[in-house]
Amino acid sequence: MLKCNTVCKRFAPLVRASSTVCRQNVRRAGLNNVRTPTCVPVARMSTEPLGGGGDNLKYALLVGAAFVGSLTYAVVTLKGDHQRSVKRMEDISTRLQKSTLHIQSAPPALSKPKPEAAPSAEQSSPPPEAAAPDAETTGKPSADSTSPSHKLPSHTPYLLIGGGTASFAAARSIRARDPGAKVLIVTDEPDLPYMRPPLSKELWFSDDPSVTETLRFKQWNGKERSIYFQPPSFYINPEDLDSAENGGVAVLTSKKVVHMDVRGNKVKLDDDTEISYDKCLIATGGIPRSLQVLERSGEEVMKRTTLFRKIEDFKSLDKVSRSVNSITIIGGGFLGSELACALGRKSTESGLEVVQMFPEKGNMGKVLPEYLSNWTTEKVKKEGVKIISEALVKSVACKDDKLEIQLKDGRLVRTDHIVAAVGLEPNVDLAKSAGLEVDSDFGGYRVNAELQARSNIWVAGDAACFYDIRLGRRRVEHHDHAVVSGRLAGENMTGASKPYWHQSMFWSDLGPDVGYEAIGIVDSSLPTVGVFAKATAKDTPKAATEKSGTGIRSESETEDTATSPVASATPAPAVEHKDDYGKGVIFYLRDKVVVGIILWNVFNRMPIARKVKTLSLHHVSMEESENASGYFEPFVFICRSLRTERSTRI
């Protein structure tokens, strides 16, 4: 009956209009004040009777037809509702019967546990592994635990391509907003989702000889955890995804998506299996970049070269480090410097020779100011690493069971194994079949501020070239970005429609004694301002986490007085810096606006640094100042206030 009333309300304006026209016809006929006129002008049509009765007849028929149509619509709608209600009750009854039979057939001692509820929404600051419980595994999760049978789901509401950090963050976000969601992750790796940073950091400092099998490590605070985000019991089997009443997350390992049909909302795997979807996330990450000179050197050279990225690369390099006499790392960025420090410290016990070469003047020369890069290089040397700076590889050859690396300046390096750590190429293999746009400047799939590439397709992580509402179009290759962009993509896949405004941070550790966190654009070609203080034994990643009792960075500033600001521009001034850059803050400027900040051995201050950077970005430019030191005084005050604020909390 409610639907009948609704239909009648919809036709009410038409009925009122018909009545109005009838009254107008009456007036036109001269029937005003209940008096019959002597002469009534009438508009006649060739097909209607005299006196205007044809109009009244048509409107009467129209009203009648409207009434009959509304009544018919109401009857049909009520009948359909009744049929759907009966069908729904039958489905509920069938499910209850199946559940009862399952409970009766299961042994009491081995009854199936209640399906896991959807995880709560993650906090915006820490990465998911900081809040996630340790994965209770005895080693690498077996692929059999999630390996699909011959019958895979032909359709999934949420399809996530890629099994890295971004996909895992998206899966948790989807389940938090849609507790009954069914999520399928397809990855070409044989492993469940895991975090990559420990592959070049903590795992190398483990005392466990079976670390390559267990993949468990001790954080700087001494607590142990697994590299995997969750144990195998967290996931459901892909073949059970369709029948999972409460939904869940399934991982299809060792399968690669080779083709996307965007119009048909389906993908094809490398075994010709087709899976359709409602919403899709592309989080394929990146592929380690190689050097053309290595690829031209032949198969034998490539066999003795590691492109470091995955778990298998960590296992392989660990095995190589135990069987050879020397390893040469090509690359002076984050990954190359981390691996150099890790292998260098390991070499003190095994006698392994570790060589690191790069085209810059010092370690992380593309990121740090020259004076700080030089200081960092000396720190790396103390870890037992032989540094060859300003090195450009000309050729590589295999002679006498050794690899000979010929540099363009004539220097020759003989080594047993090469590790190429020269950057990452975003994986955009699906761009052609999906018709997605690839950014010509930064690489990766071009997406809007909501990380959407096309209707029902989102991209997150290393492969996303997104529009930063403050810094313009960017592409970021860091763990925190993968976490935040994956989480946001998951929210938008469930209808949130939120823009990506987060300024992601990244961190790097050169062993347990030197670490830094950064945010924004940190480029050594930009002018910088650095404020430093003498470091103490408390100003290390290890000490910071030990004090906090957590695996993430924590507060460790001291009450030391900050030194005078050290300003640098491009090129860097020829000033000899004799200070010990144990800890400090470096500001990166573009057009007198702070666009990046590095916290050097200063921990758990990223929220404050983020506020400073955001406040600066809200201004197009700052007021001119004749005195450079006066212009930079606000930043010096900020650094000093950090220490003052910290000392008042103690």
Secondary structure, DSSP 8 states (H G I E B T S, - for coil): -HHHHHHHHHHHHHHHHHHHHHHHHHHHTT--TT---S-------TTS-GGGHHHHHHHHHHHHHHHHHHHHHHHHHHHHHHHHHHHHHHHHHHHHHHHHHHHHHS-GGG-------------SSS-HHHHS-----SSS--GGGT---S---SEEEEEEE--SHHHHHHHHHHHHHSTT-EEEEE-SSSS-SB-SGGGTTGGGG---TTHHHH-EEE-TTS-EEESBSS-GGGSB-GGGTTT-TT-EEEEETT--EEEEETTTTEEEETTS-EEEEEEEEE---EEE---HHHHTT-HHHHHTEEE--SHHHHHHHHHHHTT-SEEEEE--SHHHHHHHHHHHHHHHHH--EEEEE-SSSSTTTTTS-HHHHHHHHHHHHHTTEEEE-S--EEEEEEETTEEEEEETTS-EEEESEEEE---EEE--TTHHHHT--B-TTT-SEE--TTSEEETTEEE-GGGEEEEETTTEEE---SHHHHHHHHHHHHHHHTT---------EEEEESSSS-EEEEEE---TTS-EEEEEE---TTSSHHHHHHHHTSSS-------------EEE-SS-------S--SEEEEEEEETTEEEEEEEES--S-HHHHHHHHHHHHTSS-----S-HHHHTHHHHHHHHHHHHHHHHH-
